[in-house]
C-alpha cells in the first residue's frame, strides 16, 4: 500500500452521510481522500433517518462503526387508519427475533431498521473519518470544477482551490458539484410538504421499538423511536409551496399544529403532536442542545430532472447529488451507502493498486458503477414519489378508504407485507463483500 504522502489524492465533496463513509473505505484501499464541506461543523439540519439492512451492511465494512451508533433498533411495524369514522389497525408485524443490536440487523432484509438522530449519526461518521486520519475542511463551498487529462481542480467560494486525481461529489440535494458538471436545473414543487419534530415516546404505545404509519385524510404521519423514550415523527400533507430547506421553524407553527385535526388522531399520533418539544431560547440564542437537535422543521418536497449519466471526465456523483429522492421509502441515506459500495468495488476492480488512474480507467469504472446503480435508483425514486402522492396523501373519503383497504389486504399476511418492503433493502451484496 502506498504511503499517505504518495497515495492518490481524491477530493470528496460533502461531509454528510456519504462523504465520511466513502472516505474511510477508500483510505483503507490505499487512496488519500480529503473531504470538503460547505457548512460549518455541527450545523447540519434534518431530524432523523432510518438505517435499513442495505445501508447497515455497508456501514459494517468500517470496523467498529456499528457499535458506536446510538440509535434505536425497531422490531415492530404497524399501520393505522386515522380517517374519521374509520379509525382502525390496518396491519402490523413483529420481527421474530428481537433485533436489539445493529450487528444482527445488517444481514436481515426483513428487519424494520434503526432509527437514529441525524445529528448524532453525522457526528459519529465525521469523528470516525478524523480518527482514520482523513482531513475534513469545513466552510468550503464549491463554485467550479475544472479538469484536464490528469487531474481535477476544485474552486471554492472562499477563493481557495485544491487539486486531486479525481473527485467524488456527494454534496446532497443542493449539489454544487452537480451544477458544475451539468448546469443549473429547475426544481419543481411536488405539492407536498413535510413537517416533523421530536417527542417523548407515546405512553399509549403497547409495543416499544416501533415504526408506525398513520394514514389520515389529506395527511400521513410516520413515527419511530430514536432512543429509549424519544420519537422522531414527520407529517406529509398537500399544502402551498414551502421553501426546500431544513430549518427550525418558530413555535407558532407547532402551536397551530396542536389545534389541527392531526393532534386528535388516535393510537399515539395525537399524543406525539401534543407533547412535541418546543424551541428553548437562552437570551437571544437557541440553546446549544436544542440547536443541535433541530427539534421542529418544515420543508417542501421537490422533484428534479433525472440525470442520464452521473459522471463527466474525472468527476462522479453519488447519493442525492446523483439521484435526489423524496423521503417516502426512507431510502435516501441507504441508497447513498449502496452507491458507495459499488463505486469502491469498481475502483478496486479497475485500479487495484490504487495508483493515479488514467481518464480511461476512471471511465471504465464510472460506466460500470452507473450501469448498476442508475437503473435501480431510478425505479426507487419513482416509487418513493408515487408512495407519497398516491399511497399516503390522498383526499377524498372514497380514496382514503380504498387506500386503507389495500394496506389491510397487504398486511393480512404479515410475512407478505414485510417482504413488500424488502425490495429496497436487499442490496448491495449478499454474503461476503467483494471489497
N, C-alpha and C positions, 0 to 999 in steps of 0.2 A: 504494500500500500504506500502511496506517495506521502511524503511529509506534508504537514499542514501548510508550510510556506510554498511548496511546489505543486500542491494539489490544484486541480482545475477549479477556478473560481466561478461560482454561479450566483447570480443575483435573484433572490426570492422577493417578489413584491407582495407585501401583505403579511401581517402578523396576527391574523385572526385564528380560525381553526386550522386551516390547511398549511399556512406558512411554516410554523414551527415543526409540524409533523413531517412534512417532506424534507425540511432542512435536516432534521435528526436522522432520517433514514438515508438520505443522500450522503451525509457525512460518514455514516457507518460503511458506505460503499466506496469511500476514498475521495469524494469531492470536498470542496471547501465552499459551502453555502454561506451567504451573508444576507440577512433579512433587512428590508427597508419598509417602514410602516408610516402612513401619512399622519396618524393622530398621535396624541400624547400617550405615554404608557398609562395603563389602568383607566382609560377613558372610553373604552368600547361600550356601545349601547347594547340593547337587547335584554331579554329576560332570562330565558332558559331554552334548553333543547333536549330532545330525546335521543340518546345514543342507542342505536339498534345493533343487532348482531353483526351486520356487514361492516359498520363503522368500527365496532369494538374489535373485530378481527384485525383490522389494520393498526389500531392503536396498540394492540398486543405485540406488534412487531418491534416496539420500542421497549426494551427490558425495564420492568419496574413501573411503567406508566399507569397501567390499570389500577394498581394497588394504591395510587395516590389520589384517585378520583373520589370525591366526597358526595357523589350523587346518591339517589335512592333507586334501588333496583325494584321495578314493578313486576309482580307476578299475577296481576289480575287486570282484566279489561272489562268494562261494562258500557252499555249503550242504553240511554233513556230517552223517551219521548217526553217533552215538556209542552207539547201543543195543548192549549186549553181544552179541557174536557176529555183528553186522550192521554193523560199522564200515565206512563207505564214503563216497566223494564222491558226492553226490546231484546236483550241478549247479554250474555256475559261468559267469561272464560277464565279459569284459573289454571296457571301452569302447574302440572302435577308435582314437579319437584320445585321447592321454593328456591328461587334464584337470588340468594342473599349475597353472592359475591360475583363481581363482574367477570372474573376469570372463568366461571362456569357458563356464563351467558354467551361469550364470544363465539361459541360453536353451536349455538342453539337458535335455529332460524325461527322457531315458533315461540320464542320468548317475547315478552312485551317490550322491554327496554329499560334503560337507566335514565331517569330524569335528573338533570343537573343544572345548576345555576350557571348561566353563560359566563359571568364574570369569574367565578371560581375555576371553571374549566379552562378559560383562556390563561389565567394566571399559572395553572399547573403546566400548560403547554409551553408558555414562554419561559418559565423557570427551568423546565426540562431542557429546552434548547440552550439556555445560558449555561447550565451545568455541563452541557456537552461541548462547551467552548465555541458556540456559534454566536457571532456578533449580531446584535439587533440594534438598528438605528431608527429611533422614533422621530416624528415630525419631519419626514422626508416624503413629500407628495410628488409623485411622478408627473411631469408635464410633457415629456417627449422621450421616445426611444429611437435611437439611430443605430443602424447596423452596417457592417461591412462584411467581407468574406470570412473573417476570422474571429470577430468579436462583436459585442453589443455595448453601446454607451447609453446609460440611463441618465436623463437630465431631470433634476429636481427643482421644485418651486423656490427653494431657498438659495438657488444659484450654484449649487454644487452639482457634480456629475461623477459617476462611477462606471467602470468598465468591467465586463466579465465575458467569459466564453459564451454563455447563453443565459437566458432569463426565463424564469417561471412566474407568470402573472397569476396570483391567487388573491387579488385585492378586492374581491367581493362584487356585489351587485352594481356598485358605482365604480367599476374598474377603470382607472385611468390608463392601465396597460392596454386594455381592450380598445379604448378610444384611440390610443396612439397607433395601434395596428390597423383598425378598421373604420375609424372616424366616429363622429357623434351619431347617436341613434335616438329616435323619439320613443319614449316610454309611454305606453297607453294605459290609462286607469281602467282596472277591471270592473269597477263599480262596487268592489268590496273593500271594507276597512277592517282592521283588526285592532282590538283594544285589549290590553292584558295587564296583569298585576300579580302580586304575591299576597297570600292569605294563610292564616292557620288552617291546618287540615280540618275538614268538616267533622264535627262531633257526631253527626248523623251517619257518617260512613261506617258501615259494619265491617268492611274489608279494607284494611290498610294496604299500602303498597299498590295503589291502583292508578290506572289511567282510565278516565271516564269521559265519554262523549255525551253531550246533551243536545238533542235535536228539537228546536222550537220553531215557532212561526217567524220567519224572516230573520232568524238568528241561529247560530250554532255556537256552542261553547265546549271547549276541551280543557280538562284539568288533570294534572298528575303531580305526584309528590316529588320534591327535590330535596327533601330532608325528612327526618323522623316525624316532624309535626309542621311541615311547611309545604304549601302547594303553590305551583305556578298555574295560571289559567289564562285563557285568551278567548275572546268573543269575536266571531266574524259576523258581519252583517252588511246589508246593502245600504249605502249612505252616499251623501255628497262627497266629492273628491277631497281627500286629505293628503297633505304632503307626505311623500315617501321618505320618511326618515325615522329612525329610532330616537325618540327624545322623551324626556319626562314631561308630563303634562300637569297642569295645576290641579289643585284639589277640587275645583268646581266641577270638573268633568266627572270625577268619582262621585261627588255628591249627586249629580244628575243621574248617574247610573244607579244609585241606590234608590231612586224613585222610579226607575224603569221597570217594566214587567219582568225582566230577567232577574231582578232582585227578589222576586216572589217565586221563582222556579223551585220545584221540589228536588229531592234526592241529593241535597247538599249544594246545589248550584247557587241558589239564592243566598245561602249561608256564606259562600265564598265571597260574593259581592259585598254583602253587608259587613263582613269582617276584614275587608281588604285594607292593607296598610296605607296610610297617608304619607305624604312628604313631611318630614320633620326638619324644621329650619332652626339653625343656630345663628342668631343675628340676621345678617342679610345673606347667609350662605346655607346651602343644604348641607346637613351634617355628612361627614365623610362616609360613614357606614351606609347612610341612605343613598348618597350619590353613587356608591359602588353597587348598590342593589338595583338601581333604576327600577323602583318598585311599581311604577304605573306608567304605561306607554300607550300611544295610539299612533297608527300609521296606515297609509293607504297601500293597497296591493296593486302592483303594476305588471304589465306584460312587456317583453322586449322581443325584437325580431330574433328568430333562430339563426345562429351562425351556421354556415356551410362548412367552415373549417375553423380550427382552433389555434392555428399557428401561422406564422409568417417568418420565414428565414430561421433565425436563431432564437425566436421568442415564442413561447407556448403558453396557453391559458388552461386553467383548471378551476373546478368549483363554480361558484356563482358568477365568476368573471367569464366563464365559458357558457354556462347553461343556467342562468338565473331562474329560480323556481318559486312558485307560491308555496306557503307552508303547510298545505293541507294533507300531505303524506308524511310530514316530519322527516323528509329525506335530504334536506339541503346539505347539512354537515356530513351526513353519512355518505352521500354520493360524492362529495368532495374527497372524502377519505378513500373511496373506491378509485377515483381518478388518480390519486397519489400512488396507490398500489400499482396500477397498470403503467403509469408514466415511469416509475422507478424500474419496473420489470423490463420495459423495452430499452431503457438506458443501459441497464445491466446486460441485456442481450446484445445490443449493437455496439456498446462501448465498454466491454468487460473490464478493461484496465483502468477505467475512469480517467483516461487521458484527455487532452484538449480535443474534442471531436470536430471533424470536418462538418461543413454545412450539409454535405450529402449524408453523413452518418446521422445527423440530427433529423434530416428529412425522413429517412427510413424509420427512425424511432418514433417521430411525431405522427407520421402517417399511420403506423400500426396502432399507436395509442388512440388516435381519434376514430379509427375504423372500429375499435371495440367499444369505446365509450360514447361516441356521438349518437349511435342508434339507440342505445339503452337509455341514456339521459333524455333524449327527445321524447321517447314514449312516457317516461315518468313525469316529465314536465307537463305534458298534455294531460296525463291522468290526474296530476295534482290540481290543475286548473279546473278540470271537469268535476273533480270531487268537491271543490269549494262551491262552484257555480250551480251544479245540478244535483249533487248528492247531500249537500249540507245546508246551504242557504236557499230555501225555497219559500214562496209567498202564500199562494192560495191554500185554503184548507184542504181541498182535494189533493193538491200536490204534496202537501205535508203528510197526509195520511198514507198516500201511495209510497212516499219515501220511507216512512216508518215501517210499513208492512214489508217492504223489500229488505230492510235491515233485520226485521224479525225473522223473515224466512231464511236469510243467510245464516243467522246465528241459532236457528233451531237445532242445527248440528254444530256445536262449538268447534269441533276439530276442523270442519269445513270452513267455518268463519275465520279461524285464526290463520289457516293456510291461505285464505284470500288476501291476507296482509303480507304473506311471506314473499311474494314476487319481488318486492323492492329490497328484500333483506338477504337474498341468497348469495350475493357476491361478497367480495370479488374473487374468492378462491374457496375450494373445498379441500379439506385435509391439510397437507403441508403447503406452506407458502413457497412460491418459486423465487422469492428474493431473500 
